């Protein structure tokens, strides 16, 4: 696992732990809730975009490998 992926997992777990008091205990003062929501939203959007980029790069690499690989007899029949 790459360092960036590890940081993403740590951030997501930290967000879950930070939201825990709001969900299970009903403890939600505005000075805690609103910054938490804003920071969580920004962090999760960044994580989503990074993962989307990595997925796209993986698919492009797969397509390059597929185009460069010799075709088997079974693939030629399709």
C-alpha positions as a Markdown table, in Angstrom:
| # | Residue | x | y | z |
|---|---|---|---|---|
| 1 | Unk | 0.0 | 0.0 | 0.0 |
| 2 | Unk | 1.4 | 3.4 | -1.0 |
| 3 | Unk | 1.9 | 6.1 | 1.5 |
| 4 | Unk | -0.9 | 8.3 | 0.0 |
| 5 | Unk | -3.4 | 5.4 | 0.3 |
| 6 | Unk | -2.4 | 4.9 | 3.9 |
| 7 | Unk | -3.0 | 8.6 | 4.6 |
| 8 | Unk | -6.4 | 8.4 | 2.9 |
| 9 | Unk | -7.4 | 5.5 | 5.1 |
| 10 | Unk | -6.2 | 7.3 | 8.3 |
| 11 | Unk | -8.2 | 10.4 | 7.3 |
| 12 | Unk | -11.4 | 8.4 | 6.6 |
| 13 | Unk | -11.1 | 6.6 | 10.0 |
| 14 | Unk | -10.4 | 9.9 | 11.8 |
| 15 | Unk | -13.6 | 11.3 | 10.2 |
| 16 | Unk | -15.6 | 8.3 | 11.3 |
| 17 | Unk | -14.3 | 8.6 | 14.9 |
| 18 | Unk | -15.0 | 12.4 | 14.9 |
| 19 | Unk | -18.6 | 11.9 | 13.7 |
| 20 | Unk | -19.2 | 9.1 | 16.3 |
| 21 | Unk | -20.3 | 11.5 | 19.2 |
| 22 | Unk | -22.8 | 13.2 | 16.9 |
| 23 | Unk | -24.4 | 10.0 | 15.7 |
| 24 | Unk | -24.4 | 7.9 | 18.8 |
| 25 | Unk | -24.5 | 10.3 | 21.7 |
| 26 | Unk | -26.3 | 13.3 | 20.1 |
| 27 | Unk | -23.5 | 15.6 | 21.2 |
| 28 | Unk | -23.5 | 18.2 | 18.5 |
| 29 | Unk | -22.6 | 21.7 | 19.5 |
| 30 | Unk | -22.3 | 24.1 | 16.5 |
| 31 | Unk | -18.6 | 24.8 | 17.2 |
| 32 | Unk | -17.9 | 21.1 | 16.6 |
| 33 | Unk | -20.4 | 20.1 | 14.1 |
| 34 | Unk | -20.0 | 22.7 | 11.3 |
| 35 | Unk | -16.2 | 22.7 | 11.1 |
| 36 | Unk | -16.3 | 18.9 | 11.2 |
| 37 | Unk | -18.8 | 18.8 | 8.3 |
| 38 | Unk | -16.8 | 21.3 | 6.2 |
| 39 | Unk | -13.5 | 19.6 | 6.8 |
| 40 | Unk | -15.0 | 16.1 | 6.2 |
| 41 | Unk | -16.6 | 17.2 | 3.0 |
| 42 | Unk | -13.4 | 18.7 | 1.6 |
| 43 | Unk | -11.3 | 15.7 | 2.7 |
| 44 | Unk | -13.7 | 13.2 | 1.2 |
| 45 | Unk | -13.9 | 15.1 | -2.1 |
| 46 | Unk | -10.1 | 15.2 | -2.3 |
| 47 | Unk | -9.9 | 11.4 | -1.6 |
| 48 | Unk | -12.6 | 10.7 | -4.1 |
| 49 | Unk | -10.8 | 12.7 | -6.8 |
| 50 | Unk | -7.4 | 11.0 | -6.0 |
| 51 | Unk | -9.0 | 7.5 | -6.2 |
| 52 | Unk | -10.8 | 8.4 | -9.4 |
| 53 | Unk | -7.5 | 9.6 | -11.0 |
| 54 | Unk | -5.8 | 6.4 | -9.9 |
| 55 | Unk | -8.6 | 4.2 | -11.3 |
| 56 | Unk | -8.5 | 6.1 | -14.6 |
| 57 | Unk | -4.7 | 5.7 | -14.8 |
| 58 | Unk | -5.1 | 1.9 | -14.1 |
| 59 | Unk | -7.7 | 1.6 | -16.8 |
| 60 | Unk | -5.5 | 3.5 | -19.3 |
| 61 | Unk | -2.5 | 1.2 | -18.4 |
| 62 | Unk | -4.7 | -1.8 | -18.9 |
| 63 | Unk | -5.8 | -0.6 | -22.3 |
| 64 | Unk | -2.2 | 0.1 | -23.3 |
| 65 | Unk | -1.3 | -3.5 | -22.2 |
| 66 | Unk | -4.2 | -4.9 | -24.1 |
| 67 | Unk | -3.4 | -3.1 | -27.3 |
| 68 | Unk | 0.3 | -4.1 | -27.1 |
| 69 | Unk | -0.3 | -7.8 | -26.2 |
| 70 | Unk | -0.5 | -10.4 | -29.0 |
| 71 | Unk | -3.9 | -11.8 | -29.6 |
| 72 | Unk | -4.6 | -15.4 | -29.0 |
| 73 | Unk | -6.6 | -17.6 | -31.4 |
| 74 | Unk | -9.7 | -17.3 | -29.1 |
| 75 | Unk | -9.5 | -13.5 | -29.2 |
| 76 | Unk | -9.3 | -13.5 | -33.0 |
| 77 | Unk | -12.6 | -15.5 | -33.3 |
| 78 | Unk | -14.5 | -12.9 | -31.3 |
